[in-house]
Amino acid sequence: MSTKVTYLDHSGFLIQRPEVILVMDYYKDPSDAVKKALRENPSTPVVFFVSHHHPDHFNTDIFNLAQSHKRLYVLSDDIFSRLVHDDMPVAWMRPGDTVENVLGGINISAFGSTDVGVSYLVTFADGSNLFHAGDLNYWHWQDESTVAEVKEAYGKFVHEMNRIMEKVKKIDIVFFPVDPRLGTDYANGARLFLENVEVANFFPMHFWGDKKAACDFEDYATDNTDCHCLATPGAHIELK
């Protein structure tokens, strides 16, 4: 089944399929891709995902979108509940939680993060899947951290990655941080993930506008993965 992936900004992506529209970690959308998709698909249900409360991943504007659509907000439980009205259709999630057969027939599993909040595995009715890491990453500053700090960061990341691997061996679409602020080894998290999980399509995110870092796949890509550089808001690709 065809899947259209559109880059919104930072860690935000729009995923369009015939049966459902997913909006992941909407922070801002300068190309108005989400509003356009909603206008063009008035009867398609919409699921909004928020991995955690950091303002570069969560914008309350999502609560004003898709008002005429069937919709669901899948929210990490670290988000302040006072921001959510009682009449909103919400699935609160923490690591280990699952919800099944929601809008579009999708199943959702929440995994942990090495920062705050959760990461999401979404499985579609046809068996294909995607993973949005949120702020799950090998967060270490190799150029600044002590040996002990690097070891601790590595252990936390591997622990979470192993939990994902217990659930799934192959993922069709992965959105994962490639953050140049980390310095020399900015892509180590992505490299480790791609070396241990079979990924068909990889999309970098959380690269703070540094297109070179996002698109320099030779630093971490594997031969079995197609890497896609959507580095400009509104850039998109159709996956078959």
Residue frames as a rotation matrix with the C-alpha (Angstrom) as fourth column:
MET 1
0.578 0.816 0.000 0.00
0.816 -0.578 0.000 0.00
0.000 0.000 -1.000 0.00
SER 2
-0.023 -0.599 0.801 1.31
0.534 -0.684 -0.497 3.44
0.845 0.416 0.335 -0.89
THR 3
0.488 0.069 -0.870 2.56
0.831 -0.341 0.439 5.63
-0.266 -0.938 -0.223 1.94
LYS 4
0.351 -0.350 0.868 3.35
0.374 -0.798 -0.473 9.32
0.858 0.491 -0.149 1.51
VAL 5
0.268 -0.383 -0.884 5.83
0.940 -0.096 0.327 10.77
-0.210 -0.919 0.335 4.02
THR 6
0.460 -0.074 0.885 6.12
0.339 -0.906 -0.252 14.54
0.820 0.416 -0.392 4.36
TYR 7
-0.436 -0.686 -0.583 8.66
0.865 -0.140 -0.482 16.37
0.249 -0.714 0.654 6.51
LEU 8
0.704 0.709 0.050 7.06
0.641 -0.663 0.386 19.08
0.307 -0.240 -0.921 8.64
ASP 9
0.345 -0.716 0.607 10.05
-0.498 -0.687 -0.528 20.39
0.795 -0.120 -0.594 10.62
HIS 10
-0.171 -0.552 0.816 12.54
-0.982 0.032 -0.185 19.14
0.076 -0.833 -0.548 13.21
SER 11
-0.937 -0.133 0.322 11.04
-0.190 0.969 -0.155 15.79
-0.291 -0.206 -0.934 14.33
GLY 12
-0.097 0.995 -0.029 7.63
-0.389 -0.065 -0.919 16.30
-0.916 -0.078 0.393 12.78
PHE 13
-0.983 -0.160 -0.094 6.30
-0.152 0.405 0.901 14.11
-0.106 0.900 -0.423 9.98
LEU 14
0.042 0.992 -0.119 3.02
-0.843 -0.029 -0.537 13.63
-0.536 0.123 0.835 8.17
ILE 15
-0.931 -0.270 0.246 2.26
-0.131 0.875 0.466 10.07
-0.342 0.402 -0.850 7.05
GLN 16
-0.094 0.930 -0.355 -0.61
-0.896 -0.234 -0.378 9.63
-0.434 0.282 0.855 4.61
ARG 17
-0.977 -0.034 0.210 -2.17
0.047 0.928 0.370 6.29
-0.208 0.371 -0.905 3.75
PRO 18
-0.616 0.788 0.023 -5.56
-0.071 -0.085 0.994 5.57
0.785 0.610 0.108 2.22
GLU 19
0.126 0.742 -0.659 -7.00
0.604 0.469 0.644 4.41
0.787 -0.479 -0.389 5.54
VAL 20
0.712 0.069 -0.699 -5.43
0.673 -0.352 0.651 6.89
-0.201 -0.933 -0.297 7.97
ILE 21
0.411 -0.623 0.665 -3.36
0.033 -0.719 -0.695 10.05
0.911 0.308 -0.275 8.35
LEU 22
0.514 -0.342 -0.787 -0.68
0.858 0.205 0.471 10.18
0.000 -0.917 0.399 11.05
VAL 23
0.580 -0.391 0.715 0.86
-0.156 -0.915 -0.373 13.39
0.800 0.105 -0.591 12.36
MET 24
0.500 -0.502 -0.706 4.01
0.806 0.568 0.167 12.74
0.317 -0.652 0.688 14.43
ASP 25
-0.032 -0.598 -0.801 5.53
0.873 -0.407 0.269 15.27
-0.487 -0.690 0.535 16.87
TYR 26
0.362 0.295 0.884 4.02
0.732 -0.677 -0.074 18.37
0.577 0.674 -0.461 15.26
TYR 27
-0.219 -0.529 -0.819 6.17
0.843 -0.526 0.115 21.36
-0.492 -0.665 0.562 16.28
LYS 28
-0.046 0.328 -0.943 5.62
-0.379 -0.880 -0.288 23.68
-0.924 0.344 0.165 13.35
ASP 29
-0.015 0.184 0.983 4.53
0.767 0.633 -0.107 23.25
-0.641 0.752 -0.150 9.77
PRO 30
-0.357 -0.196 -0.913 5.72
-0.126 -0.959 0.255 26.18
-0.925 0.206 0.318 7.65
SER 31
-0.983 -0.004 -0.185 4.58
-0.184 0.102 0.978 24.51
0.015 0.995 -0.101 4.42
ASP 32
-0.249 0.950 0.188 1.05
-0.888 -0.147 -0.436 23.92
-0.387 -0.275 0.880 5.79
ALA 33
-0.765 -0.123 -0.632 1.32
-0.462 0.789 0.406 20.29
0.448 0.602 -0.660 4.73
VAL 34
-0.894 0.444 -0.063 -1.03
0.365 0.640 -0.676 19.05
-0.260 -0.628 -0.734 7.46
LYS 35
-0.263 0.839 -0.476 -3.82
-0.247 -0.535 -0.808 21.52
-0.933 -0.095 0.348 6.69
LYS 36
-0.315 0.097 -0.944 -3.55
-0.948 -0.072 0.309 20.73
-0.038 0.993 0.115 2.99
ALA 37
-0.920 -0.067 -0.387 -3.76
-0.117 0.987 0.107 16.98
0.375 0.143 -0.916 3.65
LEU 38
-0.708 0.699 -0.094 -6.80
0.319 0.198 -0.927 17.47
-0.630 -0.687 -0.363 5.85
ARG 39
-0.156 0.648 -0.746 -8.56
-0.659 -0.630 -0.410 19.56
-0.735 0.428 0.526 3.20
GLU 40
-0.369 -0.080 -0.926 -7.83
-0.898 0.288 0.333 17.01
0.240 0.954 -0.178 0.48
ASN 41
-0.647 0.109 -0.755 -8.90
0.114 0.992 0.045 14.01
0.754 -0.057 -0.655 2.59
PRO 42
-0.400 0.512 0.760 -11.98
-0.771 -0.637 0.024 15.13
0.496 -0.576 0.650 4.54
SER 43
0.662 0.748 -0.030 -13.18
-0.633 0.581 0.512 11.62
0.401 -0.320 0.858 5.36
THR 44
0.170 -0.690 -0.704 -9.83
0.197 0.724 -0.661 10.08
0.966 -0.026 0.259 6.37
PRO 45
0.948 0.168 -0.269 -9.33
0.283 -0.068 0.957 9.61
0.143 -0.983 -0.112 10.14
VAL 46
0.283 -0.851 0.442 -6.36
-0.247 -0.510 -0.824 11.37
0.927 0.123 -0.355 11.73
VAL 47
0.799 -0.150 -0.583 -4.12
0.587 0.406 0.701 10.24
0.132 -0.902 0.412 14.60
PHE 48
0.533 -0.627 0.569 -1.83
-0.452 -0.779 -0.435 12.81
0.715 -0.026 -0.698 16.23
PHE 49
0.585 -0.443 -0.680 1.20
0.709 0.686 0.163 11.47
0.394 -0.577 0.715 18.12
VAL 50
0.570 -0.506 0.648 3.22
-0.574 -0.809 -0.127 13.39
0.589 -0.299 -0.751 20.73
SER 51
0.221 -0.572 -0.790 6.29
0.341 0.804 -0.487 11.65
0.914 -0.162 0.373 22.13
HIS 52
-0.185 -0.273 -0.944 6.89
0.983 -0.068 -0.173 14.07
-0.017 -0.960 0.281 25.01
HIS 53
0.623 0.659 -0.422 6.27
0.713 -0.700 -0.042 17.56
-0.323 -0.274 -0.906 26.30
HIS 54
-0.396 -0.826 -0.400 9.38
0.536 -0.562 0.629 19.38
-0.745 0.035 0.666 25.01
PRO 55
0.295 0.649 -0.701 8.26
-0.131 -0.699 -0.703 22.35
-0.946 0.299 -0.121 22.91
ASP 56
-0.403 -0.446 -0.799 10.23
-0.854 -0.131 0.503 21.21
-0.329 0.886 -0.328 19.87
HIS 57
-0.988 0.124 -0.094 8.01
0.082 0.929 0.362 18.10
0.132 0.350 -0.927 19.78
PHE 58
-0.314 0.909 -0.274 4.66
0.945 0.271 -0.186 19.33
-0.095 -0.317 -0.944 21.09
ASN 59
-0.984 0.144 0.104 2.54
-0.122 -0.973 0.198 22.24
0.130 0.183 0.975 19.93
THR 60
-0.582 0.812 0.035 -0.97
0.242 0.215 -0.946 22.65
-0.776 -0.542 -0.322 21.32
ASP 61
-0.424 0.411 -0.807 -2.07
-0.831 -0.530 0.167 23.82
-0.359 0.742 0.566 17.87
ILE 62
-0.939 0.064 -0.339 -2.75
-0.121 0.860 0.496 20.16
0.323 0.506 -0.800 17.12
PHE 63
-0.682 0.714 -0.156 -5.84
0.532 0.339 -0.776 20.40
-0.501 -0.613 -0.611 19.32
ASN 64
-0.042 0.655 -0.755 -7.31
-0.316 -0.725 -0.612 22.89
-0.948 0.213 0.237 16.85
LEU 65
-0.623 -0.250 -0.741 -6.67
-0.779 0.113 0.617 20.76
-0.070 0.962 -0.265 13.77
ALA 66
-0.852 0.233 -0.469 -8.87
-0.041 0.863 0.503 18.12
0.522 0.447 -0.726 12.13
GLN 67
-0.765 0.585 0.271 -11.96
-0.462 -0.206 -0.863 19.23
-0.449 -0.785 0.427 14.02
SER 68
0.201 0.893 -0.402 -14.23
-0.953 0.084 -0.290 17.82
-0.226 0.442 0.868 11.29
HIS 69
-0.147 -0.338 -0.929 -12.36
-0.570 0.797 -0.200 14.51
0.808 0.501 -0.310 11.07
LYS 70
0.964 0.142 -0.223 -12.52
0.066 0.686 0.725 11.41
0.256 -0.714 0.652 13.18
ARG 71
0.188 -0.946 0.265 -9.38
-0.394 -0.320 -0.862 11.91
0.899 0.058 -0.433 15.24
LEU 72
0.881 -0.060 -0.470 -7.34
0.431 0.512 0.742 10.59
0.196 -0.857 0.477 18.13
TYR 73
0.449 -0.776 0.443 -4.51
-0.696 -0.615 -0.371 12.17
0.561 -0.142 -0.816 20.14
VAL 74
0.730 -0.347 -0.589 -1.89
0.511 0.849 0.132 9.67
0.454 -0.397 0.797 21.28
LEU 75
0.532 -0.421 0.734 -0.02
-0.484 -0.863 -0.144 11.47
0.694 -0.279 -0.663 24.04
SER 76
-0.356 -0.725 -0.590 2.90
0.362 0.475 -0.802 10.59
0.862 -0.499 0.093 26.29
ASP 77
0.540 0.701 -0.466 1.80
0.671 -0.025 0.741 10.76
0.508 -0.713 -0.484 29.91
ASP 78
-0.368 -0.675 -0.639 4.47
0.892 -0.451 -0.038 13.36
-0.262 -0.584 0.768 30.77
ILE 79
-0.656 0.225 0.720 2.33
0.288 -0.808 0.514 16.00
0.697 0.545 0.465 29.02
PHE 80
-0.953 0.304 0.007 0.42
-0.146 -0.435 -0.889 18.26
-0.267 -0.848 0.459 31.42
SER 81
-0.586 0.783 0.208 -3.15
0.810 0.576 0.109 16.98
-0.035 0.232 -0.972 31.50
ARG 82
-0.048 0.586 -0.809 -4.46
0.401 -0.730 -0.553 20.51
-0.915 -0.351 -0.200 32.11
LEU 83
-0.667 -0.254 -0.701 -3.65
-0.477 -0.577 0.663 21.24
-0.573 0.777 0.263 28.46
VAL 84
-0.926 0.326 -0.189 -6.12
0.072 0.644 0.761 18.56
0.370 0.692 -0.620 27.34
HIS 85
-0.414 0.861 0.297 -9.87
-0.905 -0.425 -0.029 19.14
0.101 -0.280 0.955 27.50
ASP 86
-0.448 0.273 0.852 -12.09
-0.424 0.774 -0.471 16.39
-0.788 -0.571 -0.231 28.85
ASP 87
0.590 0.802 0.092 -13.96
-0.265 0.301 -0.916 16.01
-0.763 0.516 0.390 25.56
MET 88
0.141 -0.618 -0.774 -10.82
-0.990 -0.097 -0.102 15.32
-0.012 0.780 -0.625 23.50
PRO 89
0.978 0.164 -0.128 -10.32
-0.175 0.981 -0.085 11.77
0.112 0.106 0.988 22.22
VAL 90
0.210 -0.954 0.213 -7.03
-0.935 -0.259 -0.241 10.88
0.285 -0.149 -0.947 23.91
ALA 91
0.854 -0.167 -0.492 -4.96
0.267 0.953 0.140 7.74
0.445 -0.251 0.859 24.44
TRP 92
0.590 -0.679 0.438 -2.43
-0.807 -0.502 0.309 8.41
0.010 -0.536 -0.844 27.20
MET 93
0.846 -0.316 -0.429 0.66
0.144 0.911 -0.387 6.21
0.513 0.266 0.816 26.89
ARG 94
0.470 -0.792 0.389 3.72
-0.816 -0.222 0.534 5.28
-0.336 -0.568 -0.751 28.88
PRO 95
-0.428 -0.701 -0.571 6.46
-0.859 0.512 0.016 2.75
0.281 0.497 -0.821 28.06
GLY 96
-0.974 0.039 0.224 4.99
-0.031 0.953 -0.302 -0.71
-0.226 -0.301 -0.927 27.78
ASP 97
-0.154 0.985 -0.083 1.46
-0.228 -0.117 -0.967 0.43
-0.961 -0.130 0.242 26.91
THR 98
-0.965 -0.017 0.261 -0.37
0.246 0.269 0.931 -0.74
-0.086 0.963 -0.255 23.80
VAL 99
-0.125 0.970 -0.210 -3.63
-0.435 -0.244 -0.867 0.24
-0.892 -0.017 0.452 22.15
GLU 100
-0.818 -0.176 0.548 -5.13
0.286 0.702 0.652 -1.91
-0.499 0.690 -0.524 19.43
ASN 101
-0.437 0.647 0.625 -7.40
0.890 0.208 0.407 -1.41
0.134 0.733 -0.666 16.45
VAL 102
-0.158 0.347 -0.924 -7.80
0.329 -0.864 -0.381 2.35
-0.931 -0.364 0.023 16.76
LEU 103
0.583 0.518 -0.625 -8.62
-0.339 -0.545 -0.767 4.68
-0.738 0.660 -0.142 13.87
GLY 104
0.297 -0.434 -0.850 -7.59
-0.942 0.009 -0.334 3.18
0.153 0.901 -0.406 10.54
GLY 105
0.948 0.148 -0.283 -7.18
-0.114 0.985 0.133 -0.22
0.298 -0.094 0.950 12.19
ILE 106
0.092 -0.995 0.027 -3.73
-0.305 -0.054 -0.951 0.58
0.948 0.079 -0.308 13.54
ASN 107
0.793 -0.026 -0.609 -2.04
0.554 0.448 0.702 -0.88
0.255 -0.894 0.369 16.62
ILE 108
0.426 -0.616 0.663 0.27
-0.383 -0.787 -0.484 1.31
0.820 -0.048 -0.571 18.73
SER 109
0.612 -0.350 -0.710 3.01
0.749 0.545 0.377 0.24
0.255 -0.762 0.595 21.16
ALA 110
0.805 -0.362 0.470 4.89
-0.419 -0.908 0.019 2.71
0.419 -0.212 -0.883 23.34
PHE 111
0.400 -0.776 -0.489 8.54
0.777 0.569 -0.269 2.14
0.487 -0.272 0.830 24.20
GLY 112
0.532 -0.228 -0.816 10.88
0.656 -0.498 0.567 4.14
-0.536 -0.836 -0.115 26.38
SER 113
0.821 -0.368 0.437 13.16
0.051 -0.715 -0.697 7.08
0.569 0.594 -0.568 25.74
THR 114
0.024 -0.859 -0.511 16.65
0.954 0.172 -0.244 7.96
0.297 -0.482 0.824 26.87
ASP 115
-0.854 -0.133 0.504 15.41
0.000 -0.967 -0.256 11.47
0.521 -0.219 0.825 27.62
VAL 116
-0.673 0.714 0.193 11.72
-0.349 -0.075 -0.934 11.91
-0.653 -0.696 0.300 28.51
GLY 117
0.116 0.869 -0.481 8.46
-0.926 -0.081 -0.370 10.54
-0.360 0.488 0.795 27.19
VAL 118
0.291 0.145 0.946 8.10
0.031 0.987 -0.161 7.61
-0.956 0.076 0.283 24.84
SER 119
-0.762 -0.328 -0.559 8.86
-0.583 -0.030 0.812 6.29
-0.284 0.944 -0.168 21.38
TYR 120
0.187 0.970 0.154 6.15
-0.642 0.240 -0.728 4.76
-0.743 0.037 0.668 19.18
LEU 121
-0.955 -0.255 0.151 5.79
-0.061 0.667 0.743 1.64
-0.290 0.700 -0.652 17.07
VAL 122
-0.034 0.958 -0.286 2.75
-0.745 -0.215 -0.632 1.79
-0.667 0.191 0.721 14.78
THR 123
-0.878 -0.161 0.451 1.53
0.121 0.837 0.534 -1.34
-0.464 0.523 -0.715 13.00
PHE 124
-0.487 0.699 -0.524 -0.96
-0.863 -0.478 0.164 -0.95
-0.135 0.532 0.836 10.18
ALA 125
0.391 0.784 0.483 -3.78
-0.659 0.604 -0.447 -3.34
-0.642 -0.144 0.753 9.32
ASP 126
0.853 -0.085 -0.514 -1.78
-0.407 0.508 -0.759 -4.77
0.326 0.857 0.399 6.41
GLY 127
0.824 -0.525 -0.213 1.11
0.560 0.700 0.443 -5.68
-0.084 -0.485 0.871 8.74
SER 128
0.041 -0.818 0.573 3.51
0.570 -0.452 -0.686 -2.92
0.821 0.355 0.448 7.68
ASN 129
0.622 0.132 -0.772 4.90
0.777 -0.226 0.588 -0.71
-0.097 -0.965 -0.243 10.44
LEU 130
0.237 -0.607 0.759 6.77
0.165 -0.745 -0.647 2.42
0.958 0.278 -0.076 11.39
PHE 131
0.285 -0.263 -0.922 8.79
0.958 0.100 0.267 3.63
0.021 -0.960 0.281 14.36
HIS 132
0.450 -0.169 0.877 9.13
0.020 -0.980 -0.199 7.20
0.893 0.107 -0.437 15.60
ALA 133
-0.175 -0.690 -0.702 11.92
0.707 0.408 -0.578 7.49
0.686 -0.597 0.417 18.17
GLY 134
0.919 0.393 -0.028 10.88
0.312 -0.684 0.659 10.76
0.240 -0.615 -0.751 19.80
ASP 135
0.523 -0.782 0.339 13.93
-0.798 -0.589 -0.127 11.63
0.299 -0.204 -0.932 21.89
LEU 136
0.819 -0.323 0.474 15.20
0.066 0.874 0.481 8.06
-0.570 -0.362 0.737 22.08
ASN 137
0.753 -0.653 -0.083 18.87
-0.242 -0.158 -0.957 8.26
0.612 0.741 -0.277 21.10
TYR 138
0.340 -0.778 -0.529 22.39
0.921 0.390 0.018 7.50
0.192 -0.493 0.849 22.22
TRP 139
0.854 0.075 0.515 22.65
0.036 -0.996 0.085 10.91
0.519 -0.054 -0.853 23.89
HIS 140
0.513 -0.755 -0.408 26.31
0.705 0.100 0.702 11.42
-0.489 -0.648 0.584 24.66
TRP 141
0.934 -0.342 -0.100 28.72
-0.350 -0.830 -0.434 14.23
0.065 0.441 -0.895 24.06
GLN 142
0.758 -0.647 -0.077 31.81
0.641 0.762 -0.087 12.16
0.115 0.017 0.993 23.23
ASP 143
0.061 -0.780 0.623 33.92
0.450 -0.536 -0.714 15.31
0.891 0.324 0.318 22.88
GLU 144
-0.142 -0.036 0.989 32.93
-0.612 -0.782 -0.117 16.54
0.778 -0.622 0.089 26.36
SER 145
0.770 0.607 0.197 31.60
-0.526 0.428 0.735 13.63
0.362 -0.669 0.649 28.44
THR 146
-0.165 -0.759 0.629 33.60
-0.923 0.343 0.172 11.51
-0.347 -0.553 -0.758 30.86
VAL 147
-0.795 -0.185 -0.578 34.16
-0.412 0.863 0.292 7.83
0.444 0.470 -0.762 30.11
ALA 148
-0.871 0.491 -0.023 31.62
0.321 0.533 -0.782 6.95
-0.372 -0.689 -0.622 32.81
GLU 149
-0.213 0.822 -0.528 28.99
-0.410 -0.566 -0.715 9.27
-0.887 0.064 0.458 31.31
VAL 150
-0.321 0.034 -0.947 29.47
-0.939 0.121 0.322 7.80
0.126 0.992 -0.007 27.85
LYS 151
-0.947 -0.072 -0.314 29.19
-0.044 0.995 -0.095 4.26
0.319 -0.076 -0.945 29.26
GLU 152
-0.648 0.758 -0.076 25.99
0.183 0.058 -0.981 5.15
-0.739 -0.650 -0.177 31.12
ALA 153
-0.099 0.607 -0.788 24.44
-0.778 -0.541 -0.319 6.73
-0.620 0.582 0.526 28.01
TYR 154
-0.581 -0.195 -0.790 25.35
-0.714 0.588 0.380 3.68
0.390 0.785 -0.481 25.94
GLY 155
-0.981 0.183 -0.067 23.83
0.192 0.845 -0.499 1.30
-0.035 -0.502 -0.864 28.49
LYS 156
-0.374 0.891 -0.259 20.54
-0.133 -0.327 -0.935 3.23
-0.918 -0.315 0.241 28.58
PHE 157
-0.094 0.320 -0.943 20.28
-0.958 -0.285 -0.001 3.30
-0.269 0.903 0.334 24.82
VAL 158
-0.759 -0.248 -0.601 21.07
-0.459 0.860 0.224 -0.39
0.462 0.446 -0.767 24.34
HIS 159
-0.862 0.493 0.117 18.54
0.164 0.489 -0.857 -1.29
-0.480 -0.719 -0.502 27.04
GLU 160
-0.029 0.904 -0.428 15.75
-0.436 -0.396 -0.808 0.50
-0.900 0.163 0.405 25.20
MET 161
-0.194 -0.096 -0.976 16.86
-0.978 0.092 0.185 -0.82
0.072 0.991 -0.112 21.81
ASN 162
-0.972 -0.187 -0.142 16.80
-0.173 0.979 -0.105 -4.39
0.159 -0.078 -0.984 23.15
ARG 163
-0.509 0.856 0.093 13.22
0.059 0.143 -0.988 -3.91
-0.859 -0.498 -0.124 24.34
ILE 164
0.154 0.523 -0.839 12.23
-0.837 -0.383 -0.392 -2.83
-0.526 0.762 0.378 20.84
MET 165
-0.484 -0.450 -0.750 14.04
-0.811 0.553 0.192 -5.81
0.328 0.701 -0.633 19.30
GLU 166
-0.914 0.227 0.337 12.12
-0.014 0.810 -0.586 -8.16
-0.406 -0.540 -0.737 21.59
LYS 167
-0.014 0.989 -0.144 8.90
-0.104 -0.145 -0.984 -6.87
-0.995 0.002 0.105 20.02
VAL 168
0.932 0.346 -0.110 9.88
-0.095 -0.062 -0.994 -6.47
-0.351 0.936 -0.025 16.37
LYS 169
0.143 -0.911 0.386 12.75
0.556 0.397 0.730 -7.59
-0.819 0.110 0.564 14.14
LYS 170
-0.646 -0.293 0.705 11.97
0.763 -0.288 0.579 -5.60
0.033 0.912 0.409 11.01
ILE 171
0.045 0.628 -0.777 10.60
0.409 -0.721 -0.559 -2.06
-0.911 -0.292 -0.290 10.63
ASP 172
0.293 0.160 0.942 9.46
0.954 0.009 -0.299 -0.59
-0.056 0.987 -0.150 7.34
ILE 173
0.303 -0.140 0.943 9.85
0.266 -0.938 -0.224 3.11
0.915 0.319 -0.247 8.22
VAL 174
0.222 -0.304 -0.926 12.01
0.973 0.011 0.229 4.61
-0.060 -0.953 0.298 10.98
PHE 175
0.572 -0.094 0.815 12.26
0.045 -0.988 -0.146 8.25
0.819 0.120 -0.561 12.08
PHE 176
0.584 -0.485 -0.651 15.33
0.811 0.390 0.436 8.71
0.042 -0.783 0.621 14.27
PRO 177
0.920 -0.219 -0.324 17.43
-0.109 -0.940 0.324 11.61
-0.376 -0.262 -0.889 15.69
VAL 178
0.250 -0.915 0.315 20.66
0.940 0.151 -0.306 12.60
0.232 0.373 0.898 13.96
ASP 179
0.948 0.284 -0.146 21.68
0.319 -0.854 0.411 15.55
-0.008 -0.436 -0.900 16.11
PRO 180
0.349 -0.882 0.318 24.85
0.443 -0.144 -0.885 17.48
0.826 0.449 0.340 15.14
ARG 181
0.566 -0.125 0.815 25.01
-0.640 -0.689 0.338 19.09
0.519 -0.713 -0.470 18.60
LEU 182
0.966 -0.151 0.211 26.49
-0.031 0.739 0.673 15.80
-0.258 -0.656 0.709 19.81
GLY 183
0.275 -0.931 -0.239 29.73
-0.763 -0.362 0.535 16.52
-0.585 0.035 -0.811 17.99
THR 184
-0.563 -0.717 -0.411 32.00
-0.806 0.368 0.464 13.95
-0.181 0.592 -0.785 16.41
ASP 185
-0.987 0.160 0.034 29.78
0.162 0.983 0.090 10.92
-0.019 0.095 -0.995 17.00
TYR 186
-0.618 0.778 -0.115 26.48
-0.702 -0.612 -0.365 12.65
-0.354 -0.145 0.924 16.28
ALA 187
0.094 0.681 -0.727 25.18
-0.910 0.355 0.215 9.69
0.405 0.641 0.653 14.27
ASN 188
-0.851 -0.525 -0.022 26.20
-0.471 0.782 -0.408 6.86
0.231 -0.337 -0.913 16.63
GLY 189
-0.436 0.768 0.469 22.65
-0.400 0.302 -0.865 6.26
-0.806 -0.565 0.176 17.81
ALA 190
0.506 0.621 -0.598 21.37
-0.795 0.066 -0.603 5.92
-0.335 0.781 0.527 14.27
ARG 191
-0.195 -0.673 -0.713 24.28
-0.831 0.499 -0.244 3.66
0.520 0.545 -0.657 13.35
LEU 192
-0.910 -0.153 0.385 23.67
-0.371 0.712 -0.596 1.34
-0.183 -0.685 -0.705 16.29
PHE 193
-0.034 0.980 0.197 19.95
-0.501 0.154 -0.852 1.19
-0.865 -0.128 0.485 15.58
LEU 194
0.540 0.261 -0.800 20.45
-0.841 0.121 -0.528 0.37
-0.041 0.958 0.284 11.90
GLU 195
-0.476 -0.782 -0.403 23.08
-0.747 0.601 -0.285 -2.26
0.465 0.166 -0.870 12.72
ASN 196
-0.955 0.051 0.293 20.73
-0.182 0.680 -0.710 -4.07
-0.236 -0.731 -0.640 15.09
VAL 197
-0.034 0.989 0.144 17.25
0.050 0.145 -0.988 -3.61
-0.998 -0.026 -0.054 13.62
GLU 198
-0.650 -0.125 0.749 16.36
0.717 0.225 0.660 -4.44
-0.251 0.966 -0.057 10.02
VAL 199
-0.021 0.576 -0.817 15.06
0.100 -0.812 -0.575 -1.15
-0.995 -0.094 -0.041 8.63
ALA 200
0.141 0.144 0.979 13.71
0.949 0.262 -0.175 -0.73
-0.282 0.954 -0.100 5.11
ASN 201
0.206 0.024 0.978 13.39
0.546 -0.832 -0.094 3.09
0.812 0.554 -0.184 5.03
PHE 202
-0.066 -0.360 -0.931 15.21
0.975 -0.220 0.016 5.51
-0.210 -0.907 0.366 7.32
PHE 203
0.441 0.244 0.864 14.41
0.438 -0.898 0.030 9.20
0.783 0.365 -0.503 7.83
PRO 204
-0.599 -0.675 -0.431 16.74
0.737 -0.253 -0.627 11.39
0.314 -0.693 0.649 9.93
MET 205
0.526 0.735 0.428 15.19
0.419 -0.662 0.622 13.99
0.740 -0.148 -0.656 12.21
HIS 206
0.913 -0.089 -0.399 16.07
0.348 -0.344 0.872 16.36
-0.215 -0.935 -0.283 15.07
PHE 207
0.098 -0.946 0.308 18.98
0.995 0.098 -0.015 17.81
-0.016 0.308 0.951 13.08
TRP 208
0.257 0.028 -0.966 18.23
0.506 -0.856 0.110 21.49
-0.823 -0.517 -0.234 13.83
GLY 209
0.878 0.234 -0.419 18.32
-0.184 -0.643 -0.744 22.58
-0.443 0.730 -0.521 10.19
ASP 210
-0.123 -0.983 -0.134 21.77
-0.708 -0.008 0.706 21.11
-0.695 0.181 -0.696 9.53
LYS 211
0.765 0.539 -0.353 21.03
-0.615 0.449 -0.648 19.49
-0.191 0.713 0.675 6.17
LYS 212
0.036 -0.835 -0.548 24.56
-0.780 0.319 -0.538 18.22
0.624 0.448 -0.640 5.71
ALA 213
-0.733 -0.278 0.622 24.42
-0.651 0.551 -0.522 16.22
-0.198 -0.787 -0.584 8.93
ALA 214
0.145 0.902 0.406 20.99
-0.588 0.408 -0.698 14.87
-0.796 -0.138 0.590 8.07
CYS 215
0.861 0.313 -0.401 21.96
-0.492 0.308 -0.814 13.79
-0.131 0.898 0.420 4.56
ASP 216
-0.062 -0.966 -0.251 25.47
-0.951 0.134 -0.279 12.46
0.303 0.221 -0.927 5.15
PHE 217
0.790 0.596 0.139 24.28
-0.610 0.746 0.268 8.87
0.056 -0.297 0.953 5.29
GLU 218
0.385 -0.698 -0.604 27.71
-0.072 0.630 -0.774 7.37
0.920 0.341 0.192 4.74
ASP 219
-0.443 -0.541 0.715 28.39
-0.725 -0.253 -0.641 8.11
0.528 -0.802 -0.280 8.41
TYR 220
-0.575 0.264 0.774 25.86
-0.649 0.429 -0.628 5.53
-0.498 -0.864 -0.075 9.56
ALA 221
0.365 0.848 -0.385 23.76
-0.918 0.258 -0.301 3.89
-0.156 0.463 0.873 6.83
THR 222
-0.299 -0.372 0.879 23.77
-0.190 0.926 0.327 0.17
-0.935 -0.069 -0.347 6.09
ASP 223
-0.953 -0.167 -0.252 23.53
-0.275 0.128 0.953 -1.52
-0.126 0.978 -0.168 2.69
ASN 224
-0.719 0.695 0.001 20.08
0.677 0.700 0.227 -2.93
0.157 0.164 -0.974 3.44
THR 225
0.009 0.712 -0.702 18.40
0.732 -0.483 -0.481 0.37
-0.682 -0.509 -0.526 4.24
ASP 226
-0.093 0.062 0.994 17.09
0.798 -0.592 0.112 3.09
0.595 0.803 0.006 1.93
CYS 227
-0.362 -0.103 -0.926 17.84
0.755 -0.615 -0.227 6.46
-0.547 -0.781 0.301 3.52
HIS 228
0.178 0.564 0.806 15.73
0.871 -0.472 0.138 9.47
0.458 0.677 -0.576 2.60
CYS 229
-0.734 -0.507 -0.452 16.84
0.651 -0.715 -0.255 13.04
-0.194 -0.482 0.855 3.11
LEU 230
0.272 0.817 0.509 13.77
0.722 -0.523 0.453 15.20
0.636 0.244 -0.732 3.67
ALA 231
-0.421 -0.639 -0.644 15.50
0.905 -0.348 -0.246 18.27
-0.067 -0.686 0.725 5.02
THR 232
-0.967 0.181 0.180 13.20
-0.138 -0.964 0.229 21.07
0.215 0.197 0.957 3.84
PRO 233
-0.559 0.822 0.107 9.72
-0.038 0.104 -0.994 21.51
-0.828 -0.560 -0.027 5.34
GLY 234
0.369 0.791 -0.487 7.16
-0.678 -0.130 -0.724 20.23
-0.636 0.597 0.489 2.87
ALA 235
-0.458 -0.575 -0.678 9.58
-0.868 0.455 0.200 17.81
0.193 0.680 -0.707 1.19
HIS 236
0.315 0.662 0.680 7.92
-0.711 0.639 -0.293 14.44
-0.628 -0.391 0.673 0.65
ILE 237
-0.744 -0.494 -0.451 8.32
-0.666 0.606 0.435 11.01
0.058 0.624 -0.779 -0.83
GLU 238
0.481 0.873 -0.079 5.97
-0.873 0.485 0.043 8.21
0.075 0.048 0.996 -1.89
LEU 239
-0.678 -0.647 0.349 6.90
-0.685 0.728 0.019 4.76
-0.267 -0.226 -0.937 -0.61
LYS 240
0.063 0.687 -0.724 5.37
-0.805 0.464 0.370 1.70
0.590 0.560 0.582 -2.29
